[in-house]
Amino acid sequence: MSVVIVGGHERMTSQYEEVCRNFGCKTKVYPKENGSMKKKMGNADLLILFTSTVSHKMAISAVQEAKRTGTAIARVHSSSATALQAVLQEHCG
């Protein structure tokens, strides 16, 4: 399963990737907006949106792209590794 994480903390990127690897998921993490989400998301199976640490503009563009490609969306307020594990257990486990 491929997962795209939008938002979160930059210093936690490696932890997010480690948690996803433990669930057998390929991961792309975008804590900041650096260009168009359209080119970055690809055909992911799941979009995880950390709503507390993402800009409104970035959230809107990520959700629009996910809807266009038919990607499942999980919105999580907390951007902790434990919150990420809970989402992955729900969708992958």
Secondary structure, DSSP 4 states (H G I P E B T S, - for coil): -EEEEESS-GGGHHHHHHHHHHTT-EEEEESS--S-HHHHH-S-SEEEEEGGGS-HHHHHHHHHHHHHHT-EEEEES--SHHHHHHHHHHHT-
